[in-house]
Amino acid sequence: MNDRKLLVTAALPYANGHIHIGHLVEYIQTDIWVRFQKLRGKKCVFVCADDTHGTAIMIRARQEGRPETELIADMQAAHERDFKGFDVSFDHYGSTNSSENRELCNGIWAELRTAGLIAERDVEQLFDPVAGTFLADRFVKGTCPNCKSPDQYGDNCSKCGATYSPSELIDPVSTLSGAKPVTKSASHLFVELEQLHEFLDTWTQSGKHLQPEVANYLKGHFLCDPLRDWDVSRPSPYFGFEIPDSVGNFWYVWFDAPIGYIASTWQWCKANGEKLEDWWKSSSTEIHHFIGKDIAYFHTLFWPGVLKTAGYSLPEFVHIHGFLTVEGEKMSKSTGTQVQAHTYLKHLDPSFLRYFYASKLGAKLDDIDLNFTEFVNKVNSDLVGKVANLASRTARFIEATGLSVEYPHDGGLFAAGAAAGERIAQAYDQLDYSRATRLIMELADQANAYVENSAPWALKKDPTQQVRLQEVCTIVLNLFRQICVYLTPVLPKLSVQCGQLLQAPITHWDDSQTPVVNQAISKFEHLLQRIAPEKIQAMIEESKEVVPSPAAEVPSAAAPTSELPIDSGDALIQEPMAPTCTIDDFTKVDLRVARIIKAEEVPEAKKLVKLTVSLGGDNTRTVFAGIKAAYTLEQLQGRLVVIVANLQPRQMKFGLSEGMVTAAGPGGTEVFLLGVDSGAVPGQRVH
């Protein structure tokens, strides 16, 4: 066993609102990786905490007439309840409002002072005379000074994209009280990040700690110029830790929040007889941060600079993911697509969302889309129709006899599944969960084909075939268990159910390598239920009624936090642009929306699948597409695609191809069909 230790963190949820399905992308992604590492025998500790400080918490507590400490305690209990409901299992979940965090903040601040990185200067800021507090950018609205659009926030315009300071807004208004803010000057403390420019350039561009597109983005947008000073203080009144050498000033939430990673680790160490130095100041520990791309600047520039200066270990890797869209759009309370975690749990099995996210998540920063039709089809097809189906179609037949004394001959199925284990493990380790789930579903397809060919239901009816029935069921249940081992990081509950059924708990990845034999089995109990579409609709309708929470505080204008369009130019370099064409050239290509109504294997072909696509009515085409390594037949069935409809038919060895399916990617498993938003129908032209 590799003796490296892994310390894993996810971004700290802010204690001013509940967890929703967009947040869960990150926590499920991280939990899967942690569970995989533990299943492989690694010592891996997963810590997190509530981010509890800031103006938003202070104002909400005032509005609710209770202390901030009571508010954040209630929200932490709600967060932990929701995480538990989705099987997100932290080794320790703390709070940034802890004595450990205060002590660590004091020590790290002293190191920054000693290093000469702290500067002090007056800052003019809008002040709410009614609420009696300085206003963060998101607590001010007014008319954009650039395009004159009304009702815009104090940092940027949603209409024209202009950025500005709150004081530049026309007719600014406080969102806290509705009062017209006044300008006040206050002393602020800054970290002069530019002093660490050389170090940060080396660390971010080493190729070891960041995804290439993130490193390229930092180089092209921030490290190409002097780094701006980071404003790390706020004047009273403010809910947070007062700065010991600057009375009346408090550390801004973005200073003490990440130190909460260390504080939460320290609390875990105290409870488990460990030393903090072994986890945050040791070369034998790898630190892995999982975050969204909206806070990439902070975690890849400011935070590494603080850690380096204070003598703590730097992250081995900062894993950055994209955002969630629902039905191709940003989540929305008005449409019911911003579903809170506890609302989801009233209607649907959390395993379903864990699996769907896993099937979509890769190692890059691409956003993922939750299309509810695809969600229902994928869960019902993969989890119910393929995986759970293996147990439900066989286990009852041998409840009385148990598994065979020796593992029967299965034509190499179990051995092939065992051999696939390392490929699946590599995909998990690299956070390519979509590839891992595809490989696992390939094993499920093979196992289901064996069930169909063996027909245990027919063997059950023949008294002379009972030994053969036991052998067939032993094979199928072992293939089911092997698949459950591989799915354990994604579906921990199903893994437990499998262990209970076969009376052989799944505890290690290597459980996939050896069949279980000569073993009684438990009475079969239902594993997973199919999703009824009306449950989705009920969840959406309930979500429309959720009252919006107060806006969470966001970092100051000194900290760029807008969504990062982090895209490298690698793809364009690998496949340069074609020569310029005219609009007349382009209109010769007739692109149409089509629905795949049938997907078939082409036995003689290594890369091709045979697709029958509908353009509406009885207008169908046969198209051969080189996407076999990237998609299963079930994933293709019913999918909307874009085809080149007027391409001259081509006679191939396997038949006549009457069009071309459009896709992106270099090939092999890296092929991505171009999607079509819901509402488009077969036959519509793509302009």
C-alpha positions as CSV (number, residue, x, y, z in Angstrom):
1,M,0.0,0.0,0.0
2,N,1.2,3.5,-0.9
3,D,2.0,5.3,2.4
4,R,1.2,8.8,1.1
5,K,-1.4,10.6,3.2
6,L,-4.1,12.6,1.5
7,L,-5.8,15.7,3.0
8,V,-8.8,16.7,1.0
9,T,-11.0,19.8,1.3
10,A,-14.0,21.2,-0.5
11,A,-15.0,24.8,-0.5
12,L,-16.7,26.0,2.7
13,P,-20.4,26.6,2.3
14,Y,-21.5,30.0,3.4
15,A,-23.7,30.0,6.5
16,N,-26.3,32.3,5.0
17,G,-28.3,29.8,2.9
18,H,-29.2,26.2,2.4
19,I,-27.4,23.7,0.2
20,H,-28.9,23.3,-3.3
21,I,-28.2,20.9,-6.2
22,G,-25.7,23.2,-7.7
23,H,-23.5,23.2,-4.6
24,L,-23.8,19.4,-4.5
25,V,-21.8,19.0,-7.7
26,E,-18.6,19.9,-5.8
27,Y,-19.3,17.9,-2.6
28,I,-20.4,14.8,-4.5
29,Q,-17.4,15.0,-6.8
30,T,-15.1,15.3,-3.8
31,D,-16.8,12.6,-1.8
32,I,-16.5,10.1,-4.7
33,W,-12.7,10.8,-4.9
34,V,-12.2,10.4,-1.2
35,R,-14.3,7.2,-1.0
36,F,-12.3,5.8,-3.9
37,Q,-9.0,6.6,-2.3
38,K,-10.1,5.0,1.0
39,L,-11.4,1.9,-0.9
40,R,-8.0,1.5,-2.4
41,G,-6.4,1.5,1.1
42,K,-5.1,5.1,1.2
43,K,-5.1,7.1,4.4
44,C,-7.3,10.0,3.3
45,V,-8.9,12.6,5.5
46,F,-11.8,14.8,4.2
47,V,-12.4,18.1,6.1
48,C,-14.7,21.0,5.6
49,A,-16.5,23.7,7.7
50,D,-19.1,26.3,7.5
51,D,-17.9,29.8,6.4
52,T,-19.6,31.9,9.1
53,H,-18.4,35.5,9.1
54,G,-19.3,38.6,7.2
55,T,-21.8,41.4,6.8
56,A,-24.5,39.2,5.4
57,I,-24.6,37.1,8.5
58,M,-24.6,40.1,10.8
59,I,-27.5,41.7,8.9
60,R,-29.6,38.6,8.7
61,A,-29.1,38.0,12.5
62,R,-30.3,41.5,13.1
63,Q,-33.4,41.0,10.9
64,E,-34.2,37.8,12.7
65,G,-33.6,39.3,16.1
66,R,-31.1,36.8,17.4
67,P,-27.3,36.4,17.9
68,E,-25.1,35.6,15.0
69,T,-23.8,32.5,16.9
70,E,-27.4,31.1,17.1
71,L,-28.0,31.7,13.3
72,I,-24.8,30.0,12.2
73,A,-25.3,27.1,14.6
74,D,-28.8,26.4,13.0
75,M,-27.4,26.7,9.5
76,Q,-24.5,24.3,10.3
77,A,-26.9,21.7,11.6
78,A,-29.0,22.1,8.3
79,H,-25.9,21.8,6.2
80,E,-24.6,18.7,7.9
81,R,-28.1,17.2,7.7
82,D,-28.2,17.8,3.9
83,F,-24.7,16.5,3.3
84,K,-25.5,13.3,5.3
85,G,-28.7,12.9,3.2
86,F,-26.6,12.8,0.1
87,D,-24.0,10.4,1.6
88,V,-21.3,13.1,1.6
89,S,-19.1,11.8,4.4
90,F,-16.6,14.2,6.0
91,D,-14.0,13.0,8.5
92,H,-14.6,16.4,10.3
93,Y,-16.9,19.3,9.7
94,G,-16.1,22.4,11.6
95,S,-16.8,26.1,11.7
96,T,-14.7,29.2,10.9
97,N,-16.0,30.7,14.1
98,S,-13.8,28.5,16.3
99,S,-11.1,29.1,18.8
100,E,-8.7,27.1,16.6
101,N,-9.4,29.3,13.6
102,R,-8.9,32.5,15.6
103,E,-5.5,31.2,16.9
104,L,-4.4,30.2,13.4
105,C,-5.5,33.5,11.9
106,N,-3.4,35.3,14.6
107,G,-0.3,33.2,13.8
108,I,-0.6,33.5,10.0
109,W,-1.2,37.3,10.3
110,A,1.9,37.7,12.4
111,E,3.9,35.9,9.7
112,L,2.5,38.2,7.0
113,R,3.4,41.2,9.1
114,T,6.9,39.9,9.6
115,A,7.4,39.3,5.9
116,G,6.4,42.9,5.2
117,L,3.4,42.0,3.1
118,I,0.8,44.1,5.0
119,A,0.0,47.7,3.9
120,E,-2.5,50.1,5.4
121,R,-4.4,52.9,3.6
122,D,-7.7,54.7,3.6
123,V,-10.5,53.5,1.4
124,E,-13.6,55.4,0.4
125,Q,-16.6,53.1,0.7
126,L,-20.4,53.4,0.6
127,F,-22.1,53.4,4.0
128,D,-25.7,52.7,4.9
129,P,-26.7,55.4,7.4
130,V,-29.9,53.5,8.4
131,A,-28.3,50.0,8.8
132,G,-25.2,51.6,10.2
133,T,-22.7,49.5,8.2
134,F,-20.4,49.8,5.3
135,L,-21.8,48.1,2.2
136,A,-20.1,45.3,0.3
137,D,-20.5,45.6,-3.5
138,R,-23.5,43.2,-3.6
139,F,-25.4,45.3,-1.0
140,V,-25.6,48.2,-3.4
141,K,-27.8,48.6,-6.5
142,G,-28.2,51.4,-9.0
143,T,-28.0,52.4,-12.6
144,C,-25.0,51.2,-14.6
145,P,-22.7,54.2,-15.4
146,N,-21.9,52.6,-18.7
147,C,-25.1,51.5,-20.4
148,K,-27.6,53.1,-18.0
149,S,-29.4,49.8,-17.2
150,P,-31.2,50.1,-13.9
151,D,-31.2,47.7,-10.9
152,Q,-27.5,46.6,-11.3
153,Y,-25.2,45.5,-8.5
154,G,-22.3,47.5,-7.3
155,D,-19.5,45.6,-8.9
156,N,-20.6,44.8,-12.5
157,C,-23.5,45.2,-14.9
158,S,-25.4,42.1,-16.0
159,K,-26.5,43.8,-19.2
160,C,-23.3,45.2,-20.7
161,G,-20.7,43.4,-18.6
162,A,-19.0,46.6,-17.4
163,T,-17.1,46.5,-14.1
164,Y,-16.9,49.5,-11.8
165,S,-16.9,50.5,-8.1
166,P,-20.1,51.0,-6.1
167,S,-19.4,54.7,-5.9
168,E,-19.7,55.0,-9.7
169,L,-23.3,53.7,-9.8
170,I,-25.9,56.3,-10.7
171,D,-28.5,56.7,-7.9
172,P,-27.1,53.9,-5.7
173,V,-29.5,52.4,-3.1
174,S,-28.7,50.1,-0.2
175,T,-30.3,46.7,-0.6
176,L,-30.3,46.4,3.2
177,S,-32.5,49.3,4.1
178,G,-33.4,51.1,0.8
179,A,-31.5,54.1,2.0
180,K,-29.3,56.2,-0.2
181,P,-25.7,55.4,0.9
182,V,-23.1,58.0,1.7
183,T,-19.4,57.9,1.1
184,K,-17.2,57.3,4.1
185,S,-13.5,56.8,4.4
186,A,-12.1,54.0,6.5
187,S,-8.7,52.5,7.1
188,H,-8.2,49.1,5.4
189,L,-5.3,46.6,5.5
190,F,-4.0,45.0,2.3
191,V,-1.8,42.0,1.5
192,E,0.7,43.2,-1.2
193,L,0.5,40.1,-3.4
194,E,2.8,41.5,-6.0
195,Q,5.8,40.9,-3.7
196,L,5.1,37.1,-4.3
197,H,4.7,37.4,-8.0
198,E,7.8,35.4,-8.9
199,F,6.9,32.6,-6.6
200,L,3.3,32.4,-7.8
201,D,4.4,32.5,-11.4
202,T,6.7,29.5,-10.8
203,W,4.1,27.6,-8.7
204,T,1.1,28.1,-11.0
205,Q,3.1,27.4,-14.2
206,S,4.9,24.3,-13.1
207,G,2.4,21.9,-14.7
208,K,2.0,20.0,-11.4
209,H,-0.7,21.8,-9.4
210,L,-3.4,23.1,-11.7
211,Q,-5.3,22.0,-14.8
212,P,-3.6,23.4,-17.9
213,E,-6.5,25.7,-18.8
214,V,-6.4,27.2,-15.3
215,A,-2.6,27.9,-15.5
216,N,-3.0,29.4,-18.9
217,Y,-5.8,31.6,-17.8
218,L,-3.8,32.9,-14.8
219,K,-0.8,33.6,-17.0
220,G,-2.8,35.5,-19.6
221,H,-5.1,37.5,-17.3
222,F,-3.3,38.1,-14.0
223,L,0.4,37.1,-13.9
224,C,1.0,39.1,-17.1
225,D,0.6,42.3,-15.0
226,P,1.4,43.4,-11.4
227,L,-0.9,41.6,-9.0
228,R,-3.3,43.8,-7.2
229,D,-3.2,44.2,-3.4
230,W,-5.8,42.1,-1.6
231,D,-8.1,44.0,0.8
232,V,-8.3,41.7,3.9
233,S,-10.0,43.9,6.5
234,R,-13.4,45.5,7.2
235,P,-14.2,48.2,9.7
236,S,-16.7,47.8,12.6
237,P,-19.5,46.8,12.7
238,Y,-18.7,43.4,11.3
239,F,-19.2,39.8,12.4
240,G,-15.8,38.1,12.5
241,F,-12.5,38.1,14.3
242,E,-11.1,41.5,15.3
243,I,-7.5,42.0,14.1
244,P,-5.3,42.0,17.3
245,D,-2.9,44.7,16.1
246,S,-5.6,46.9,14.4
247,V,-8.4,47.6,16.9
248,G,-11.8,48.3,15.3
249,N,-10.9,46.3,12.2
250,F,-11.9,42.7,11.4
251,W,-10.5,40.2,9.0
252,Y,-12.6,40.0,5.9
253,V,-14.4,36.7,5.4
254,W,-12.0,35.7,2.6
255,F,-9.0,35.9,4.9
256,D,-10.2,33.6,7.7
257,A,-12.4,31.3,5.6
258,P,-9.6,29.2,4.0
259,I,-7.7,29.1,7.2
260,G,-10.7,27.2,8.3
261,Y,-9.3,24.3,6.2
262,I,-6.4,24.1,8.6
263,A,-8.6,24.8,11.7
264,S,-10.9,21.9,10.8
265,T,-7.9,19.6,10.3
266,W,-6.6,20.7,13.7
267,Q,-9.9,19.8,15.4
268,W,-9.8,16.4,13.7
269,C,-6.2,15.9,14.9
270,K,-7.2,16.7,18.5
271,A,-10.0,14.1,18.3
272,N,-7.8,11.4,16.7
273,G,-4.4,11.7,18.5
274,E,-2.7,13.3,15.4
275,K,-0.3,16.2,15.0
276,L,-1.4,19.2,12.8
277,E,2.2,19.5,11.6
278,D,2.0,16.0,10.0
279,W,-0.9,17.2,7.8
280,W,-0.1,20.8,7.0
281,K,3.7,21.0,7.4
282,S,4.9,17.6,6.1
283,S,6.1,16.4,2.7
284,S,4.4,13.0,3.3
285,T,1.0,14.6,3.0
286,E,-0.6,15.7,-0.2
287,I,-3.2,18.5,0.1
288,H,-6.0,18.5,-2.5
289,H,-8.5,21.3,-2.8
290,F,-11.8,20.9,-4.7
291,I,-13.4,24.2,-5.7
292,G,-15.6,25.8,-8.3
293,K,-14.1,28.0,-11.1
294,D,-15.7,31.1,-9.6
295,I,-13.1,31.1,-6.7
296,A,-10.1,30.0,-8.7
297,Y,-8.2,33.3,-8.5
298,F,-8.3,33.2,-4.7
299,H,-7.3,29.5,-4.3
300,T,-4.5,29.7,-6.9
301,L,-2.9,33.0,-6.2
302,F,-3.8,34.6,-2.8
303,W,-4.1,31.3,-0.8
304,P,-0.8,29.7,-2.0
305,G,1.0,33.0,-1.3
306,V,-0.4,33.1,2.3
307,L,0.6,29.4,2.9
308,K,4.1,29.9,1.5
309,T,4.7,33.0,3.7
310,A,3.3,31.4,6.8
311,G,5.4,28.2,6.4
312,Y,2.5,25.7,5.6
313,S,2.4,23.1,2.9
314,L,1.1,24.1,-0.4
315,P,-1.7,22.2,-2.2
316,E,-0.5,19.3,-4.3
317,F,-3.4,20.0,-6.6
318,V,-6.3,22.4,-6.8
319,H,-9.1,20.6,-8.7
320,I,-11.5,23.0,-10.3
321,H,-14.9,22.1,-11.7
322,G,-17.5,23.9,-13.8
323,F,-21.0,24.9,-12.9
324,L,-24.4,23.2,-13.1
325,T,-27.1,24.2,-15.5
326,V,-30.6,22.8,-15.4
327,E,-32.3,22.1,-18.7
328,G,-29.6,24.1,-20.4
329,E,-30.2,27.3,-18.3
330,K,-28.9,28.8,-15.1
331,M,-30.8,27.5,-12.1
332,S,-33.8,29.7,-11.3
333,K,-36.1,30.0,-8.3
334,S,-38.9,31.3,-10.5
335,T,-38.9,28.1,-12.6
336,G,-38.2,25.8,-9.7
337,T,-34.9,24.5,-11.1
338,Q,-32.8,25.8,-8.1
339,V,-33.7,22.8,-6.0
340,Q,-32.6,22.8,-2.4
341,A,-31.0,19.6,-1.1
342,H,-33.7,18.9,1.4
343,T,-36.4,19.4,-1.2
344,Y,-34.8,16.9,-3.5
345,L,-34.6,14.3,-0.7
346,K,-38.3,14.5,-0.2
347,H,-39.0,13.3,-3.7
348,L,-36.0,11.3,-5.0
349,D,-33.2,8.9,-4.0
350,P,-29.9,10.7,-3.5
351,S,-28.1,7.8,-5.2
352,F,-29.7,8.9,-8.5
353,L,-28.2,12.4,-8.4
354,R,-24.8,11.0,-7.3
355,Y,-24.8,8.7,-10.3
356,F,-26.0,11.3,-12.8
357,Y,-23.3,13.8,-11.7
358,A,-20.7,11.1,-11.8
359,S,-21.7,10.1,-15.4
360,K,-21.2,13.8,-16.4
361,L,-18.1,14.8,-14.5
362,G,-14.7,14.7,-16.2
363,A,-11.3,16.1,-15.2
364,K,-11.8,19.4,-17.0
365,L,-13.8,22.6,-16.2
366,D,-16.8,22.0,-18.4
367,D,-20.2,22.9,-17.0
368,I,-22.6,20.0,-16.6
369,D,-26.3,20.1,-17.5
370,L,-29.0,18.4,-15.5
371,N,-31.6,17.6,-18.2
372,F,-34.5,15.9,-16.3
373,T,-35.5,13.7,-19.2
374,E,-31.9,12.5,-19.6
375,F,-31.7,12.1,-15.8
376,V,-34.8,9.8,-15.7
377,N,-33.7,7.8,-18.7
378,K,-30.1,7.3,-17.5
379,V,-31.1,6.3,-13.9
380,N,-33.9,4.0,-15.1
381,S,-31.7,2.4,-17.8
382,D,-28.3,2.2,-16.0
383,L,-29.0,1.8,-12.3
384,V,-32.4,0.0,-12.4
385,G,-32.4,-1.7,-15.8
386,K,-28.8,-2.8,-15.8
387,V,-27.3,-3.0,-12.3
388,A,-30.1,-3.7,-9.8
389,N,-31.7,-5.9,-12.5
390,L,-28.9,-8.4,-12.2
391,A,-29.7,-9.2,-8.5
392,S,-33.5,-8.9,-8.9
393,R,-33.6,-11.5,-11.7
394,T,-31.4,-14.1,-10.0
395,A,-31.2,-13.7,-6.2
396,R,-34.7,-15.1,-5.4
397,F,-33.9,-18.3,-7.3
398,I,-31.2,-19.4,-4.9
399,E,-32.2,-18.1,-1.5
400,A,-32.6,-21.7,-0.4
401,T,-29.4,-23.1,-1.8
402,G,-27.0,-20.2,-1.6
403,L,-24.0,-19.8,-3.9
404,S,-22.2,-22.7,-5.6
405,V,-19.4,-24.4,-3.7
406,E,-16.9,-23.5,-6.5
407,Y,-17.1,-20.6,-9.0
408,P,-18.6,-22.0,-12.2
409,H,-17.2,-21.5,-15.7
410,D,-18.5,-18.2,-17.0
411,G,-16.6,-17.9,-20.3
412,G,-14.1,-15.4,-18.8
413,L,-16.7,-12.8,-17.7
414,F,-15.5,-12.3,-14.1
415,A,-11.8,-12.4,-15.2
416,A,-12.5,-9.7,-17.8
417,G,-14.3,-7.6,-15.2
418,A,-11.3,-8.0,-12.8
419,A,-8.9,-6.9,-15.5
420,A,-11.0,-3.8,-16.1
421,G,-10.5,-2.7,-12.5
422,E,-7.3,-0.8,-13.1
423,R,-8.7,1.1,-16.0
424,I,-11.7,2.1,-13.9
425,A,-9.4,3.0,-10.9
426,Q,-7.3,5.2,-13.2
427,A,-10.4,7.0,-14.4
428,Y,-11.5,7.6,-10.8
429,D,-8.1,8.8,-9.7
430,Q,-7.9,11.3,-12.5
431,L,-11.5,12.5,-11.7
432,D,-12.7,11.2,-15.0
433,Y,-15.9,9.8,-13.5
434,S,-17.8,9.8,-16.8
435,R,-15.3,7.4,-18.2
436,A,-15.3,5.3,-15.1
437,T,-19.1,4.9,-15.2
438,R,-19.0,4.1,-19.0
439,L,-16.5,1.3,-18.3
440,I,-18.6,0.0,-15.4
441,M,-21.8,0.0,-17.6
442,E,-20.0,-2.0,-20.2
443,L,-19.5,-4.7,-17.6
444,A,-23.2,-4.4,-16.7
445,D,-24.1,-4.8,-20.4
446,Q,-22.1,-8.0,-20.7
447,A,-23.6,-9.4,-17.5
448,N,-27.1,-8.7,-18.7
449,A,-26.4,-10.4,-22.0
450,Y,-25.3,-13.5,-20.0
451,V,-28.6,-13.4,-18.0
452,E,-30.6,-13.2,-21.2
453,N,-28.7,-16.1,-22.8
454,S,-28.8,-18.2,-19.7
455,A,-32.5,-17.5,-18.9
456,P,-32.5,-18.5,-15.2
457,W,-36.3,-18.1,-15.1
458,A,-36.6,-21.0,-17.6
459,L,-34.1,-23.1,-15.7
460,K,-36.2,-22.6,-12.5
461,K,-39.1,-24.4,-14.2
462,D,-37.1,-27.5,-15.1
463,P,-36.3,-29.8,-12.1
464,T,-33.4,-31.4,-13.9
465,Q,-31.6,-28.0,-14.3
466,Q,-31.4,-26.9,-10.6
467,V,-27.6,-27.3,-10.4
468,R,-27.2,-25.3,-13.6
469,L,-29.6,-22.7,-12.1
470,Q,-27.4,-22.3,-9.0
471,E,-24.3,-22.0,-11.2
472,V,-25.9,-19.3,-13.4
473,C,-27.2,-17.3,-10.4
474,T,-23.8,-17.6,-8.7
475,I,-22.1,-16.1,-11.8
476,V,-24.6,-13.3,-12.2
477,L,-24.5,-12.3,-8.5
478,N,-20.7,-12.3,-8.5
479,L,-20.8,-10.0,-11.6
480,F,-23.3,-7.8,-9.7
481,R,-21.0,-7.7,-6.7
482,Q,-18.0,-6.9,-8.9
483,I,-19.9,-4.0,-10.4
484,C,-21.0,-2.8,-7.0
485,V,-17.4,-2.7,-5.8
486,Y,-16.5,-0.4,-8.7
487,L,-19.6,1.7,-8.0
488,T,-18.9,2.0,-4.3
489,P,-17.4,5.5,-4.5
490,V,-20.5,6.7,-6.3
491,L,-23.2,4.6,-4.7
492,P,-22.2,3.7,-1.1
493,K,-25.7,2.6,-0.1
494,L,-26.0,0.1,-3.0
495,S,-22.6,-1.2,-2.0
496,V,-23.9,-1.9,1.5
497,Q,-27.0,-3.5,0.2
498,C,-24.9,-5.8,-2.0
499,G,-22.8,-6.8,0.9
500,Q,-25.9,-7.6,3.0
501,L,-27.5,-9.6,0.2
502,L,-24.4,-11.8,-0.4
503,Q,-23.3,-11.7,3.3
504,A,-19.9,-10.5,2.1
505,P,-19.4,-6.8,2.9
506,I,-17.5,-4.7,0.4
507,T,-14.5,-3.2,2.2
508,H,-11.7,-2.9,-0.4
509,W,-11.2,-2.4,-4.1
510,D,-9.6,-5.8,-4.4
511,D,-13.0,-7.4,-3.5
512,S,-13.6,-7.1,-7.2
513,Q,-10.9,-9.6,-8.0
514,T,-12.2,-12.7,-6.2
515,P,-15.6,-14.3,-6.5
516,V,-17.7,-15.2,-3.5
517,V,-18.6,-18.9,-3.3
518,N,-20.1,-21.6,-0.9
519,Q,-22.0,-18.8,0.8
520,A,-25.6,-18.5,2.0
521,I,-27.4,-15.4,0.8
522,S,-30.0,-13.2,2.5
523,K,-33.6,-12.8,1.4
524,F,-33.7,-10.5,-1.5
525,E,-35.0,-7.0,-0.8
526,H,-35.8,-4.3,-3.4
527,L,-32.7,-2.3,-4.2
528,L,-33.7,0.7,-6.4
529,Q,-37.0,2.0,-7.8
530,R,-37.5,3.5,-11.2
531,I,-38.0,7.3,-11.3
532,A,-41.6,8.3,-12.1
533,P,-41.6,11.6,-14.1
534,E,-44.3,13.0,-11.9
535,K,-41.9,13.0,-9.0
536,I,-39.6,15.3,-10.9
537,Q,-42.5,17.7,-11.6
538,A,-43.6,17.6,-7.9
539,M,-40.0,18.5,-6.8
540,I,-39.9,21.4,-9.3
541,E,-43.3,22.7,-8.2
542,E,-42.3,22.7,-4.5
543,S,-39.0,24.4,-5.4
544,K,-40.9,27.4,-6.9
545,E,-42.3,28.2,-3.5
546,V,-38.9,28.5,-1.7
547,V,-38.4,31.9,-0.3
548,P,-35.0,33.3,-1.5
549,S,-32.4,33.6,1.2
550,P,-30.6,36.9,1.7
551,A,-27.7,37.4,-0.7
552,A,-24.4,36.0,0.5
553,E,-21.5,38.3,0.8
554,V,-19.0,38.2,-2.1
555,P,-15.4,39.2,-2.1
556,S,-14.5,42.8,-2.7
557,A,-13.7,44.3,-6.1
558,A,-10.0,43.8,-5.3
559,A,-10.6,40.1,-5.7
560,P,-11.7,39.1,-9.2
561,T,-14.5,36.6,-8.7
562,S,-16.6,36.6,-11.8
563,E,-17.1,33.3,-13.5
564,L,-13.8,32.4,-15.2
565,P,-14.0,31.6,-18.9
566,I,-10.9,29.4,-18.5
567,D,-10.3,27.9,-22.0
568,S,-6.9,26.9,-23.3
569,G,-6.0,27.3,-27.0
570,D,-4.7,23.7,-27.2
571,A,-7.6,22.5,-29.3
572,L,-7.2,25.2,-31.9
573,I,-3.5,24.6,-32.1
574,Q,-4.0,20.9,-32.6
575,E,-6.6,21.5,-35.3
576,P,-6.1,24.9,-36.9
577,M,-9.0,26.9,-38.5
578,A,-10.1,26.0,-42.0
579,P,-9.8,28.7,-44.8
580,T,-12.4,31.4,-44.7
581,C,-15.7,30.5,-46.4
582,T,-18.5,32.8,-47.6
583,I,-22.1,32.7,-46.3
584,D,-23.0,31.0,-49.6
585,D,-20.6,28.2,-48.9
586,F,-22.0,27.8,-45.4
587,T,-25.6,27.6,-46.5
588,K,-24.8,24.7,-48.8
589,V,-24.5,22.6,-45.6
590,D,-28.0,21.6,-44.4
591,L,-27.7,21.0,-40.6
592,R,-30.8,19.4,-39.1
593,V,-32.0,18.3,-35.7
594,A,-32.6,14.6,-35.6
595,R,-33.5,12.0,-33.0
596,I,-31.6,8.7,-32.7
597,I,-34.4,6.1,-32.7
598,K,-32.1,3.1,-32.9
599,A,-28.4,2.4,-32.1
600,E,-26.8,-0.8,-33.1
601,E,-23.5,-2.5,-32.9
602,V,-21.4,-3.0,-36.1
603,P,-19.6,-6.2,-35.2
604,E,-16.9,-5.9,-37.8
605,A,-16.1,-2.3,-37.0
606,K,-13.8,-1.2,-34.1
607,K,-15.0,2.4,-34.0
608,L,-18.4,2.6,-35.7
609,V,-22.0,2.3,-34.5
610,K,-25.0,2.1,-36.8
611,L,-27.6,4.8,-36.0
612,T,-31.1,5.1,-37.4
613,V,-32.1,8.8,-37.0
614,S,-35.5,10.4,-37.5
615,L,-36.0,13.8,-39.1
616,G,-39.7,13.7,-38.1
617,G,-42.6,11.7,-39.4
618,D,-41.5,8.7,-41.5
619,N,-38.3,10.4,-42.7
620,T,-35.4,8.3,-41.3
621,R,-31.8,8.0,-42.3
622,T,-29.1,5.4,-41.6
623,V,-25.8,7.0,-40.4
624,F,-22.6,5.3,-39.4
625,A,-20.7,7.2,-36.7
626,G,-17.2,6.7,-35.2
627,I,-18.3,7.1,-31.5
628,K,-18.3,3.5,-30.3
629,A,-15.6,4.2,-27.7
630,A,-17.3,7.2,-26.2
631,Y,-21.0,6.2,-25.9
632,T,-23.0,3.1,-25.1
633,L,-25.9,2.2,-27.3
634,E,-28.3,3.0,-24.4
635,Q,-26.8,6.5,-24.0
636,L,-27.5,7.2,-27.7
637,Q,-31.1,5.9,-27.8
638,G,-33.6,8.7,-28.0
639,R,-31.0,11.5,-28.0
640,L,-31.4,14.6,-30.1
641,V,-28.3,15.3,-32.3
642,V,-27.4,17.6,-35.2
643,I,-26.7,15.9,-38.5
644,V,-25.4,17.0,-41.9
645,A,-28.6,16.1,-43.7
646,N,-27.7,16.8,-47.3
647,L,-24.3,15.0,-47.3
648,Q,-24.0,12.8,-50.4
649,P,-24.7,9.2,-49.3
650,R,-21.6,7.0,-49.0
651,Q,-21.4,3.3,-49.6
652,M,-19.4,1.7,-46.8
653,K,-18.4,-1.9,-46.2
654,F,-21.1,-2.1,-43.6
655,G,-23.9,-0.4,-45.5
656,L,-25.0,2.9,-46.9
657,S,-24.4,6.0,-44.7
658,E,-26.9,8.8,-45.4
659,G,-25.5,11.6,-43.4
660,M,-23.1,12.6,-40.7
661,V,-23.6,13.2,-36.9
662,T,-21.8,16.3,-35.7
663,A,-19.4,16.0,-32.8
664,A,-16.3,17.6,-31.2
665,G,-13.2,16.1,-29.8
666,P,-10.0,14.4,-30.9
667,G,-11.5,10.9,-31.2
668,G,-11.6,7.6,-29.3
669,T,-13.2,8.1,-25.9
670,E,-12.8,11.9,-26.3
671,V,-15.8,12.4,-28.6
672,F,-18.6,14.8,-27.6
673,L,-21.9,14.9,-29.6
674,L,-23.2,18.4,-30.1
675,G,-26.2,18.8,-27.9
676,V,-29.6,20.4,-28.6
677,D,-31.5,22.3,-26.0
678,S,-35.0,21.0,-25.0
679,G,-37.7,22.4,-27.2
680,A,-35.9,21.7,-30.5
681,V,-37.7,19.0,-32.6
682,P,-36.4,16.7,-35.3
683,G,-36.4,18.3,-38.7
684,Q,-35.6,21.8,-37.6
685,R,-32.8,23.4,-39.5
686,V,-29.7,24.6,-37.6
687,H,-28.8,28.2,-38.7
